[in-house]
Amino acid sequence: MPVLNRIAGFAEDMKTWRRHIHMHPELGLDCHGTAAFVVERLREIGVDEIHTGIAESGVVAVINGQGDGPVTALRADMDALPMDEATGADWASTVPGRMHACGHDGHTTMLLGAARYLAETRRFRGKAVLIFQPAEEIIGGGRLMVEEGIMDTFGVDEVFAIHTDPFADLGMLRTTPGPIMAAVDDFSITLTGKGGHAAYPQDCVDPIPAALALGHALMSIPARNADALKSLVVSLTQVHSGSAFNVIPEKATLTGTVRSFDAALQDRVEQRFHEIVEGIGTTYGVKAELHYQRDYPATINHAEQAAFAAEVAREVTGATRVVDDLSPEMGSEDFSFMLNARPGAFLFLGQGVGPSVHHPEFDFNDEAAPIGASFLARLVEKRNGTEVA
């Protein structure tokens, strides 16, 4: 079965919705305008319940099927990124310094499309719960929505989500049981010495040699503290210090990110950070302060739900366009919090090969929206049973 005929019939509406959202990007938890647009569409669609203000601007809608049955949740994220757009599209961002560079405008549109179909047809038992989430890129709106009790409040049994994929052909659906995206930890380190004239280093405590040694030591963690068969990335992404050729600075700062899948390894890496930072501080005579923050856990698909999602994907897009053993990647997703709360699966939907997500020339491919909406709708119909009167 290809794209559902009814969804194909309102593909132009979906394109209009998506481009409106794209033109009006919002950041973090402040997705109130996008949420209002979503609520307006949901009211037109005729869902049974709309709940707003969850995690500040999150929305949850409920569509009742025919009779008792499972409660299947579908999630889309709504927030954009703090960057300028360079697509040149007629529907480009109207807000300087903000753009939908990760396809969340498309995710929201696909879920709205699935909602419209499900509300019209009701060819399922139980309930479909539609989660429109803010702040995936920062803070972790998924975590906040789970902490505010959406899984219990709406009786969710399982939860599913898809993410646009600019590294795969249009219509490819890719997933895997087990880990699919990494846990992410962030770190910032401040080294404080004693500044002064660069001609008299003996009167100073220079933080720059300490910063150089620290960067080298941190880069050794994957090679010397991790099992070579376990994925680990330590990336030093910022180093800041100094303001002139002839001044030894007072401070140096380093920031970066850590990606991993294994919880024990994650603990070990954090421990090594503390040991190395303390050791460098002592060795170079500087005050060394570490802020190490665990952000999102690894996104780990449940085997049964991943297999089921792949089965539905084969029905919608064809067996040759489904990958069910995708190698895990080192990006991260706050959908992980929802998968920690309920069984479910996360998938990637190919939109055609093009600029990467988080690139100023990225734009969601509107041709992917009917495919994604059909997949989400069929997930509910298949999971909740279509054999109804």
Protein Blocks (a to p, Z undefined) as FASTA:
>chain_A
ZZdfklmmmmmmmmmmmmmmmmmccehjllmlmmmmmmmmmmmnopabdcehiehiaccd
ddddedjdddddddddfbdcddddfklpakbcfbghiacfeopmmmmmmmmmmmmmmmmn
opaghjddddddehklgnolmlmmmmnopmmmnopabdcdddddfkbcehiacddehjfb
dcdddddddddddeddfklmmlpccfklmmmmmmmmmmmmmmmmccfkbccddddfbdce
djbfklccfbdcdddddddfblklmmmmmmmmmmmmmmmmmmnopacddddddfbdcddd
dfklmmmmmmmmmmmnopklccfkbccdfbdcfklmmmmmpgcddddddebjaddehiak
bccdfklmmmmmmmmmmmmmmmnopabZZ
